[in-house]
Amino acid sequence: MKKINLLFTTLFTLPSVALAQINIAQPETAKRFSSLGDIIESAFNIIIVISGIIFMIMLLVGGLQYLTSAGVEDSAVKARKLILNAVIGLVIVTTAWAAGNYVLRILGIGIS
């Protein structure tokens, strides 16, 4: 038992010692909006990130519902429908991102 405790203690404390030697760069200052293009670019990126987070949450909820349906057909169908809707939403958001990126490039607004 003492060997197991020593092993776990070593495994959990050595990474923190190793990480203590990393030099972390100072964060950059906040980005200033110098033009309407910067505001549009930032809003576009924020909307895409939020959409991705919503997709992941819906996919996880649908997966958990499917796993916990325990053979009940109605629950399983409902969970599969939620997963399908999440994937369809991801396709729509990805298409909107590609179209928006194309339009912003035509307008001369760079997307990073």
MMTF fields as JSON, N, C-alpha, C and O atoms, coordinates in Angstrom:
{
  "mmtfVersion": "1.0.0",
  "mmtfProducer": "UNKNOWN",
  "numBonds": 447,
  "numAtoms": 448,
  "numGroups": 112,
  "numChains": 1,
  "numModels": 1,
  "chainsPerModel": [1],
  "groupsPerChain": [112],
  "chainIdList": ["A"],
  "bondAtomList": [4, 2, 8, 6, 12, 10, 16, 14, 20, 18, 24, 22, 28, 26, 32, 30, 36, 34, 40, 38, 44, 42, 48, 46, 52, 50, 56, 54, 60, 58, 64, 62, 68, 66, 72, 70, 76, 74, 80, 78, 84, 82, 88, 86, 92, 90, 96, 94, 100, 98, 104, 102, 108, 106, 112, 110, 116, 114, 120, 118, 124, 122, 128, 126, 132, 130, 136, 134, 140, 138, 144, 142, 148, 146, 152, 150, 156, 154, 160, 158, 164, 162, 168, 166, 172, 170, 176, 174, 180, 178, 184, 182, 188, 186, 192, 190, 196, 194, 200, 198, 204, 202, 208, 206, 212, 210, 216, 214, 220, 218, 224, 222, 228, 226, 232, 230, 236, 234, 240, 238, 244, 242, 248, 246, 252, 250, 256, 254, 260, 258, 264, 262, 268, 266, 272, 270, 276, 274, 280, 278, 284, 282, 288, 286, 292, 290, 296, 294, 300, 298, 304, 302, 308, 306, 312, 310, 316, 314, 320, 318, 324, 322, 328, 326, 332, 330, 336, 334, 340, 338, 344, 342, 348, 346, 352, 350, 356, 354, 360, 358, 364, 362, 368, 366, 372, 370, 376, 374, 380, 378, 384, 382, 388, 386, 392, 390, 396, 394, 400, 398, 404, 402, 408, 406, 412, 410, 416, 414, 420, 418, 424, 422, 428, 426, 432, 430, 436, 434, 440, 438, 444, 442],
  "bondOrderList": [1, 1, 1, 1, 1, 1, 1, 1, 1, 1, 1, 1, 1, 1, 1, 1, 1, 1, 1, 1, 1, 1, 1, 1, 1, 1, 1, 1, 1, 1, 1, 1, 1, 1, 1, 1, 1, 1, 1, 1, 1, 1, 1, 1, 1, 1, 1, 1, 1, 1, 1, 1, 1, 1, 1, 1, 1, 1, 1, 1, 1, 1, 1, 1, 1, 1, 1, 1, 1, 1, 1, 1, 1, 1, 1, 1, 1, 1, 1, 1, 1, 1, 1, 1, 1, 1, 1, 1, 1, 1, 1, 1, 1, 1, 1, 1, 1, 1, 1, 1, 1, 1, 1, 1, 1, 1, 1, 1, 1, 1, 1],
  "groupList": [{"groupName": "MET", "atomNameList": ["N", "CA", "C", "O"], "elementList": ["N", "C", "C", "O"], "formalChargeList": [0, 0, 0, 0], "bondAtomList": [1, 0, 2, 1, 3, 2], "bondOrderList": [1, 1, 2], "singleLetterCode": "M", "chemCompType": "L-PEPTIDE LINKING"}, {"groupName": "LYS", "atomNameList": ["N", "CA", "C", "O"], "elementList": ["N", "C", "C", "O"], "formalChargeList": [0, 0, 0, 0], "bondAtomList": [1, 0, 2, 1, 3, 2], "bondOrderList": [1, 1, 2], "singleLetterCode": "K", "chemCompType": "L-PEPTIDE LINKING"}, {"groupName": "ILE", "atomNameList": ["N", "CA", "C", "O"], "elementList": ["N", "C", "C", "O"], "formalChargeList": [0, 0, 0, 0], "bondAtomList": [1, 0, 2, 1, 3, 2], "bondOrderList": [1, 1, 2], "singleLetterCode": "I", "chemCompType": "L-PEPTIDE LINKING"}, {"groupName": "ASN", "atomNameList": ["N", "CA", "C", "O"], "elementList": ["N", "C", "C", "O"], "formalChargeList": [0, 0, 0, 0], "bondAtomList": [1, 0, 2, 1, 3, 2], "bondOrderList": [1, 1, 2], "singleLetterCode": "N", "chemCompType": "L-PEPTIDE LINKING"}, {"groupName": "LEU", "atomNameList": ["N", "CA", "C", "O"], "elementList": ["N", "C", "C", "O"], "formalChargeList": [0, 0, 0, 0], "bondAtomList": [1, 0, 2, 1, 3, 2], "bondOrderList": [1, 1, 2], "singleLetterCode": "L", "chemCompType": "L-PEPTIDE LINKING"}, {"groupName": "PHE", "atomNameList": ["N", "CA", "C", "O"], "elementList": ["N", "C", "C", "O"], "formalChargeList": [0, 0, 0, 0], "bondAtomList": [1, 0, 2, 1, 3, 2], "bondOrderList": [1, 1, 2], "singleLetterCode": "F", "chemCompType": "L-PEPTIDE LINKING"}, {"groupName": "THR", "atomNameList": ["N", "CA", "C", "O"], "elementList": ["N", "C", "C", "O"], "formalChargeList": [0, 0, 0, 0], "bondAtomList": [1, 0, 2, 1, 3, 2], "bondOrderList": [1, 1, 2], "singleLetterCode": "T", "chemCompType": "L-PEPTIDE LINKING"}, {"groupName": "PRO", "atomNameList": ["N", "CA", "C", "O"], "elementList": ["N", "C", "C", "O"], "formalChargeList": [0, 0, 0, 0], "bondAtomList": [1, 0, 2, 1, 3, 2], "bondOrderList": [1, 1, 2], "singleLetterCode": "P", "chemCompType": "L-PEPTIDE LINKING"}, {"groupName": "SER", "atomNameList": ["N", "CA", "C", "O"], "elementList": ["N", "C", "C", "O"], "formalChargeList": [0, 0, 0, 0], "bondAtomList": [1, 0, 2, 1, 3, 2], "bondOrderList": [1, 1, 2], "singleLetterCode": "S", "chemCompType": "L-PEPTIDE LINKING"}, {"groupName": "VAL", "atomNameList": ["N", "CA", "C", "O"], "elementList": ["N", "C", "C", "O"], "formalChargeList": [0, 0, 0, 0], "bondAtomList": [1, 0, 2, 1, 3, 2], "bondOrderList": [1, 1, 2], "singleLetterCode": "V", "chemCompType": "L-PEPTIDE LINKING"}, {"groupName": "ALA", "atomNameList": ["N", "CA", "C", "O"], "elementList": ["N", "C", "C", "O"], "formalChargeList": [0, 0, 0, 0], "bondAtomList": [1, 0, 2, 1, 3, 2], "bondOrderList": [1, 1, 2], "singleLetterCode": "A", "chemCompType": "L-PEPTIDE LINKING"}, {"groupName": "GLN", "atomNameList": ["N", "CA", "C", "O"], "elementList": ["N", "C", "C", "O"], "formalChargeList": [0, 0, 0, 0], "bondAtomList": [1, 0, 2, 1, 3, 2], "bondOrderList": [1, 1, 2], "singleLetterCode": "Q", "chemCompType": "L-PEPTIDE LINKING"}, {"groupName": "GLU", "atomNameList": ["N", "CA", "C", "O"], "elementList": ["N", "C", "C", "O"], "formalChargeList": [0, 0, 0, 0], "bondAtomList": [1, 0, 2, 1, 3, 2], "bondOrderList": [1, 1, 2], "singleLetterCode": "E", "chemCompType": "L-PEPTIDE LINKING"}, {"groupName": "ARG", "atomNameList": ["N", "CA", "C", "O"], "elementList": ["N", "C", "C", "O"], "formalChargeList": [0, 0, 0, 0], "bondAtomList": [1, 0, 2, 1, 3, 2], "bondOrderList": [1, 1, 2], "singleLetterCode": "R", "chemCompType": "L-PEPTIDE LINKING"}, {"groupName": "GLY", "atomNameList": ["N", "CA", "C", "O"], "elementList": ["N", "C", "C", "O"], "formalChargeList": [0, 0, 0, 0], "bondAtomList": [1, 0, 2, 1, 3, 2], "bondOrderList": [1, 1, 2], "singleLetterCode": "G", "chemCompType": "PEPTIDE LINKING"}, {"groupName": "ASP", "atomNameList": ["N", "CA", "C", "O"], "elementList": ["N", "C", "C", "O"], "formalChargeList": [0, 0, 0, 0], "bondAtomList": [1, 0, 2, 1, 3, 2], "bondOrderList": [1, 1, 2], "singleLetterCode": "D", "chemCompType": "L-PEPTIDE LINKING"}, {"groupName": "TYR", "atomNameList": ["N", "CA", "C", "O"], "elementList": ["N", "C", "C", "O"], "formalChargeList": [0, 0, 0, 0], "bondAtomList": [1, 0, 2, 1, 3, 2], "bondOrderList": [1, 1, 2], "singleLetterCode": "Y", "chemCompType": "L-PEPTIDE LINKING"}, {"groupName": "TRP", "atomNameList": ["N", "CA", "C", "O"], "elementList": ["N", "C", "C", "O"], "formalChargeList": [0, 0, 0, 0], "bondAtomList": [1, 0, 2, 1, 3, 2], "bondOrderList": [1, 1, 2], "singleLetterCode": "W", "chemCompType": "L-PEPTIDE LINKING"}],
  "groupTypeList": [0, 1, 1, 2, 3, 4, 4, 5, 6, 6, 4, 5, 6, 4, 7, 8, 9, 10, 4, 10, 11, 2, 3, 2, 10, 11, 7, 12, 6, 10, 1, 13, 5, 8, 8, 4, 14, 15, 2, 2, 12, 8, 10, 5, 3, 2, 2, 2, 9, 2, 8, 14, 2, 2, 5, 0, 2, 0, 4, 4, 9, 14, 14, 4, 11, 16, 4, 6, 8, 10, 14, 9, 12, 15, 8, 10, 9, 1, 10, 13, 1, 4, 2, 4, 3, 10, 9, 2, 14, 4, 9, 2, 9, 6, 6, 10, 17, 10, 10, 14, 3, 16, 9, 4, 13, 2, 4, 14, 2, 14, 2, 8],
  "groupIdList": [1, 2, 3, 4, 5, 6, 7, 8, 9, 10, 11, 12, 13, 14, 15, 16, 17, 18, 19, 20, 21, 22, 23, 24, 25, 26, 27, 28, 29, 30, 31, 32, 33, 34, 35, 36, 37, 38, 39, 40, 41, 42, 43, 44, 45, 46, 47, 48, 49, 50, 51, 52, 53, 54, 55, 56, 57, 58, 59, 60, 61, 62, 63, 64, 65, 66, 67, 68, 69, 70, 71, 72, 73, 74, 75, 76, 77, 78, 79, 80, 81, 82, 83, 84, 85, 86, 87, 88, 89, 90, 91, 92, 93, 94, 95, 96, 97, 98, 99, 100, 101, 102, 103, 104, 105, 106, 107, 108, 109, 110, 111, 112],
  "secStructList": [7, 2, 2, 2, 2, 2, 2, 2, 2, 2, 2, 2, 2, 2, 2, 2, 2, 2, 2, 6, 6, 7, 7, 7, 7, 7, 7, 7, 7, 7, 7, 7, 7, 7, 1, 2, 2, 2, 2, 2, 2, 2, 2, 2, 2, 2, 2, 2, 2, 2, 2, 2, 2, 2, 2, 2, 2, 2, 2, 2, 2, 2, 2, 2, 2, 2, 2, 6, 6, 6, 6, 7, 2, 2, 2, 2, 2, 2, 2, 2, 2, 2, 2, 2, 2, 2, 2, 2, 2, 2, 2, 2, 2, 2, 2, 2, 2, 2, 2, 2, 2, 2, 2, 2, 2, 2, 6, 6, 7, 7, 7, 7],
  "xCoordList": [0.821, 0.0, 0.87, 0.542, 1.983, 2.864, 3.494, 3.718, 3.781, 4.372, 3.377, 3.761, 2.112, 1.091, 0.93, 0.833, 0.9, 0.791, 1.995, 1.85, 3.183, 4.394, 4.345, 4.757, 3.843, 3.737, 2.783, 3.127, 1.6, 0.644, 1.166, 0.988, 1.806, 2.372, 3.43, 3.486, 4.263, 5.311, 4.708, 5.158, 3.699, 3.091, 2.391, 2.369, 1.818, 1.089, 1.956, 1.585, 3.089, 3.915, 5.018, 5.422, 5.516, 6.582, 6.15, 6.922, 4.948, 4.563, 4.5, 4.835, 4.078, 4.022, 5.413, 5.607, 6.387, 7.755, 8.29, 8.974, 7.986, 8.461, 7.798, 8.45, 6.526, 5.831, 6.274, 6.098, 6.843, 7.281, 8.462, 8.762, 9.137, 10.305, 9.99, 10.904, 8.74, 8.361, 8.209, 7.58, 8.785, 8.6, 7.336, 7.236, 6.387, 5.125, 5.195, 5.484, 4.926, 4.98, 3.822, 2.751, 4.049, 3.004, 1.936, 2.263, 0.675, -0.374, -0.307, 0.103, -0.724, -0.739, -1.845, -2.795, -1.7, -2.745, -3.987, -3.915, -5.094, -6.35, -6.284, -5.683, -6.911, -6.915, -7.795, -8.931, -7.257, -8.008, -8.76, -8.222, -9.986, -10.766, -10.479, -10.981, -9.666, -9.29, -10.18, -10.144, -10.978, -11.847, -13.084, -13.16, -14.03, -15.241, -14.913, -15.576, -13.893, -13.476, -13.016, -13.308, -12.292, -11.846, -13.03, -13.036, -14.019, -15.208, -15.963, -16.39, -16.13, -16.838, -16.065, -16.659, -14.752, -13.926, -14.048, -14.217, -13.967, -14.068, -15.45, -15.566, -16.495, -17.848, -18.054, -18.676, -17.534, -17.645, -16.961, -17.528, -15.755, -15.026, -15.724, -15.762, -16.274, -16.965, -18.218, -18.498, -18.955, -20.175, -19.833, -20.543, -18.765, -18.361, -17.949, -18.309, -17.207, -16.778, -17.983, -18.07, -18.899, -20.096, -20.919, -21.452, -21.024, -21.756, -21.093, -21.782, -19.766, -19.057, -19.281, -19.421, -19.315, -19.567, -20.982, -21.194, -21.944, -23.327, -23.44, -24.155, -22.732, -22.739, -22.223, -22.829, -21.1, -20.526, -21.471, -21.605, -22.121, -23.059, -24.235, -24.634, -24.788, -25.919, -25.514, -26.275, -24.322, -23.849, -23.657, -24.018, -23.099, -22.916, -24.253, -24.433, -25.177, -26.493, -27.199, -27.769, -27.164, -27.784, -27.137, -27.826, -25.824, -25.125, -25.465, -25.662, -25.533, -25.901, -27.343, -27.646, -28.232, -29.618, -29.714, -30.494, -28.922, -28.943, -28.417, -28.967, -27.342, -26.778, -27.694, -27.742, -28.416, -29.285, -30.712, -31.577, -30.977, -32.337, -32.713, -33.896, -31.728, -31.938, -32.932, -33.757, -32.85, -33.693, -35.087, -35.866, -35.419, -36.73, -36.678, -35.896, -37.521, -37.445, -37.693, -37.006, -38.667, -38.975, -37.78, -37.458, -37.136, -35.971, -34.811, -34.111, -34.609, -33.512, -33.752, -32.822, -34.987, -35.311, -35.131, -34.607, -35.562, -35.412, -33.929, -33.54, -33.111, -31.673, -31.012, -30.183, -31.37, -30.814, -31.202, -30.403, -32.419, -32.873, -32.074, -31.734, -31.776, -30.977, -29.559, -29.01, -28.971, -27.626, -27.64, -26.745, -28.651, -28.764, -28.931, -28.315, -29.763, -29.949, -28.656, -28.371, -27.879, -26.603, -25.644, -24.963, -25.588, -24.7, -25.171, -24.352, -26.481, -27.007, -26.662, -26.292, -26.779, -26.407, -24.938, -24.57, -24.084, -22.656, -22.385, -21.556, -23.079, -22.914, -23.354, -22.688, -24.461, -24.943, -23.95, -23.655, -23.431, -22.469, -21.172, -20.59, -20.718, -19.498, -19.685, -18.794, -20.842, -21.137, -21.227, -20.718, -21.872, -21.968, -20.588, -20.302, -19.73, -18.365, -17.615, -16.946, -17.731, -17.03, -17.557, -16.774, -18.87, -19.448, -19.088, -18.751, -19.158, -18.799, -17.337, -16.988, -16.485, -15.056, -14.804, -13.99, -15.493, -15.351, -15.804, -15.12, -16.953, -17.481, -16.558, -16.291, -16.079, -15.183, -13.875, -13.316, -13.377, -12.151, -12.394, -11.536, -13.571, -13.905, -13.977, -13.553, -14.527, -14.635, -13.312, -13.21, -12.306, -10.987, -10.806, -9.906, -11.637, -11.524, -10.884, -11.471, -9.679, -8.951, -9.501, -9.802, -9.631, -10.055, -8.819, -8.107, -8.581, -7.415, -7.835, -6.997],
  "yCoordList": [-1.183, 0.0, 1.254, 2.243, 1.208, 2.363, 2.63, 3.782, 1.557, 1.731, 2.402, 3.245, 2.034, 2.637, 4.115, 4.952, 4.44, 5.843, 6.64, 7.776, 6.049, 6.725, 6.93, 7.977, 5.938, 6.051, 7.184, 8.009, 7.228, 8.289, 9.663, 10.64, 9.74, 11.018, 11.496, 12.68, 10.583, 10.942, 11.37, 12.35, 10.653, 10.984, 12.333, 13.038, 12.693, 13.955, 15.15, 16.283, 14.934, 16.078, 16.387, 17.545, 15.41, 15.679, 16.6, 17.481, 16.439, 17.381, 18.827, 19.738, 19.056, 20.419, 20.997, 22.199, 20.168, 20.644, 20.984, 21.994, 20.153, 20.405, 21.646, 22.416, 21.843, 22.997, 24.298, 25.375, 24.203, 25.411, 26.061, 27.226, 25.341, 25.869, 26.504, 26.948, 26.551, 27.113, 28.622, 29.112, 29.351, 30.791, 31.096, 30.754, 31.73, 32.059, 33.508, 34.412, 33.71, 35.059, 35.886, 35.36, 37.165, 38.072, 38.198, 38.264, 38.23, 38.361, 39.712, 40.718, 39.696, 40.931, 41.842, 41.392, 43.094, 44.02, 43.783, 43.168, 44.265, 44.059, 44.677, 45.732, 43.999, 44.48, 45.715, 45.733, 46.724, 47.971, 47.889, 47.423, 48.339, 48.372, 49.687, 50.743, 49.6, 50.812, 51.077, 52.164, 50.086, 50.29, 49.408, 48.525, 49.672, 48.866, 47.425, 46.497, 47.236, 45.891, 45.06, 43.867, 45.682, 44.966, 44.538, 43.44, 45.402, 45.068, 43.916, 42.989, 43.963, 42.89, 41.584, 40.53, 41.644, 40.443, 39.823, 38.608, 40.626, 40.106, 39.531, 38.462, 40.226, 39.726, 38.402, 37.479, 38.318, 37.097, 35.927, 34.839, 36.153, 35.095, 34.675, 33.488, 35.632, 35.308, 34.475, 33.514, 34.835, 34.09, 32.66, 31.729, 32.472, 31.123, 30.289, 29.115, 30.868, 30.132, 29.754, 28.624, 30.682, 30.387, 29.28, 28.408, 29.311, 28.265, 26.905, 25.897, 26.867, 25.61, 25.075, 23.867, 25.963, 25.545, 24.992, 23.972, 25.663, 25.18, 23.81, 22.937, 23.622, 22.316, 21.223, 20.157, 21.496, 20.483, 20.147, 18.982, 21.157, 20.916, 20.073, 19.116, 20.426, 19.657, 18.221, 17.287, 18.048, 16.703, 15.881, 14.705, 16.483, 15.766, 15.431, 14.322, 16.364, 16.102, 14.989, 14.082, 15.055, 14.001, 12.644, 11.628, 12.629, 11.374, 10.802, 9.595, 11.673, 11.199, 10.708, 9.71, 11.41, 10.954, 9.603, 8.743, 9.422, 8.147, 7.02, 5.919, 7.313, 6.284, 5.93, 4.777, 6.915, 6.66, 6.304, 6.189, 6.129, 5.774, 4.366, 4.041, 3.538, 2.188, 1.373, 0.647, 1.498, 0.686, 1.22, 0.616, 2.346, 2.954, 3.635, 4.56, 3.163, 3.601, 5.096, 5.756, 5.641, 7.07, 7.938, 8.916, 7.577, 8.349, 8.234, 9.213, 7.052, 6.849, 7.639, 8.232, 7.65, 8.41, 9.907, 10.625, 10.37, 11.782, 12.171, 13.241, 11.294, 11.565, 11.557, 12.42, 10.59, 10.562, 11.798, 12.318, 12.271, 13.479, 14.697, 15.565, 14.766, 15.867, 15.836, 16.878, 14.652, 14.526, 14.921, 15.629, 14.466, 14.822, 16.328, 16.923, 16.944, 18.388, 19.138, 20.173, 18.622, 19.254, 19.186, 20.165, 18.046, 17.895, 18.784, 19.4, 18.854, 19.742, 21.199, 21.967, 21.572, 22.919, 23.194, 24.293, 22.199, 22.367, 22.578, 23.411, 21.828, 21.995, 23.401, 24.043, 23.871, 25.212, 26.271, 27.208, 26.129, 27.111, 27.075, 28.123, 25.888, 25.782, 26.419, 27.103, 26.192, 26.814, 28.332, 29.067, 28.793, 30.24, 30.836, 31.944, 30.108, 30.589, 30.721, 31.725, 29.7, 29.75, 30.89, 31.618, 31.047, 32.126, 33.492, 34.414, 33.624, 34.887, 35.231, 36.389, 34.229, 34.431, 34.904, 35.8, 34.31, 34.696, 36.141, 36.92, 36.484, 37.839, 38.863, 39.925, 38.54, 39.484, 39.663, 40.76, 38.605, 38.75, 39.62, 40.416, 39.465, 40.303, 41.774, 42.666, 42.006, 43.383, 43.939, 45.124, 43.082, 43.533, 43.489, 44.138, 42.74, 42.596, 41.246, 40.211, 41.243, 39.991, 39.221, 39.802, 37.928, 37.048, 36.29, 35.677, 36.342, 35.631, 34.314, 33.571],
  "zCoordList": [0.0, 0.0, 0.0, -0.656, 0.741, 0.793, -0.569, -0.939, -1.318, -2.642, -3.586, -4.398, -3.482, -4.333, -3.993, -4.891, -2.7, -2.297, -2.777, -3.23, -2.678, -3.131, -4.64, -5.141, -5.363, -6.811, -7.21, -8.057, -6.612, -6.931, -6.516, -7.243, -5.359, -4.916, -5.894, -6.227, -6.352, -7.307, -8.636, -9.23, -9.109, -10.391, -10.377, -11.386, -9.23, -9.171, -8.805, -9.109, -8.165, -7.77, -8.775, -8.885, -9.505, -10.466, -11.6, -11.979, -12.163, -13.217, -12.737, -13.495, -11.496, -11.006, -10.823, -11.006, -10.465, -10.352, -11.736, -11.906, -12.721, -14.073, -14.668, -15.373, -14.392, -14.93, -14.271, -14.841, -13.087, -12.396, -13.106, -12.845, -13.993, -14.658, -16.014, -16.708, -16.393, -17.681, -17.55, -16.613, -18.491, -18.53, -19.319, -20.498, -18.68, -19.333, -19.79, -19.005, -21.066, -21.627, -21.095, -20.792, -20.989, -20.536, -21.624, -22.809, -21.232, -22.247, -22.941, -22.364, -24.201, -24.967, -24.438, -23.796, -24.719, -24.312, -25.166, -26.229, -24.7, -25.408, -26.8, -27.004, -27.743, -29.122, -29.229, -28.756, -29.846, -30.042, -31.364, -32.368, -31.354, -32.577, -33.29, -32.907, -34.328, -35.04, -36.243, -36.82, -36.622, -37.775, -37.646, -36.792, -38.507, -38.546, -38.919, -38.458, -39.752, -40.145, -38.964, -38.895, -38.022, -36.83, -35.966, -35.41, -35.858, -35.071, -35.721, -35.032, -37.034, -37.752, -37.634, -37.407, -37.784, -37.676, -36.295, -36.181, -35.247, -33.884, -33.605, -33.006, -34.03, -33.823, -34.561, -34.034, -35.773, -36.571, -35.855, -35.756, -35.363, -34.666, -33.376, -33.053, -32.639, -31.395, -31.678, -30.962, -32.699, -33.046, -33.45, -33.071, -34.207, -34.62, -33.41, -33.323, -32.485, -31.286, -30.424, -29.943, -30.229, -29.434, -30.098, -29.411, -31.415, -32.137, -31.949, -31.792, -31.965, -31.736, -30.337, -30.146, -29.36, -27.977, -27.84, -27.184, -28.455, -28.415, -29.082, -28.592, -30.203, -30.872, -29.94, -29.825, -29.277, -28.393, -27.236, -26.861, -26.677, -25.58, -26.069, -25.405, -27.231, -27.763, -28.074, -27.819, -28.621, -28.931, -27.66, -27.625, -26.628, -25.365, -24.708, -24.204, -24.707, -24.116, -24.885, -24.28, -26.21, -27.01, -26.774, -26.683, -26.675, -26.408, -25.047, -24.904, -24.042, -22.699, -22.66, -22.006, -23.362, -23.428, -24.111, -23.702, -25.147, -25.865, -24.984, -24.965, -24.256, -23.386, -22.224, -21.795, -21.718, -20.563, -20.964, -20.096, -22.241, -22.663, -22.225, -22.128, -21.965, -21.423, -22.238, -21.682, -23.545, -24.406, -24.636, -25.374, -24.017, -24.241, -25.608, -25.829, -26.513, -27.904, -28.061, -28.841, -27.329, -27.46, -27.056, -27.731, -25.965, -25.504, -26.478, -26.734, -27.017, -27.966, -29.25, -29.796, -29.733, -30.947, -30.696, -31.548, -29.536, -29.177, -29.111, -29.579, -28.529, -28.422, -29.799, -30.091, -30.649, -32.003, -32.791, -33.569, -32.596, -33.282, -32.807, -33.612, -31.516, -30.984, -31.553, -31.913, -31.633, -32.209, -33.68, -34.141, -34.42, -35.835, -36.014, -36.898, -35.177, -35.259, -34.932, -35.534, -33.985, -33.644, -34.831, -35.134, -35.498, -36.656, -37.806, -38.487, -38.025, -39.067, -38.733, -39.622, -37.482, -37.058, -37.295, -37.709, -37.035, -37.289, -38.768, -39.137, -39.619, -41.067, -41.488, -42.301, -40.941, -41.274, -40.813, -41.554, -39.593, -39.074, -39.882, -40.161, -40.257, -41.053, -42.425, -42.928, -43.021, -44.311, -44.176, -45.022, -43.117, -42.888, -42.643, -43.096, -41.93, -41.695, -43.021, -43.266, -43.873, -45.157, -46.023, -46.634, -46.079, -46.877, -46.293, -47.036, -44.98, -44.339, -44.523, -44.748, -44.43, -44.647, -46.073, -46.298, -47.028, -48.43, -48.652, -49.316, -48.096, -48.257, -47.589, -48.152, -46.399, -45.707, -46.455, -46.464, -47.084, -47.877, -49.11, -49.491, -49.736, -50.888, -50.467, -51.201, -49.261, -48.774, -48.259, -47.939, -48.181, -47.731, -46.23, -45.696, -45.543, -44.098, -43.835, -44.151, -43.256, -43.039, -41.858, -40.815, -42.016, -40.93, -40.456, -41.251, -39.165, -38.616, -38.024, -37.513]
}
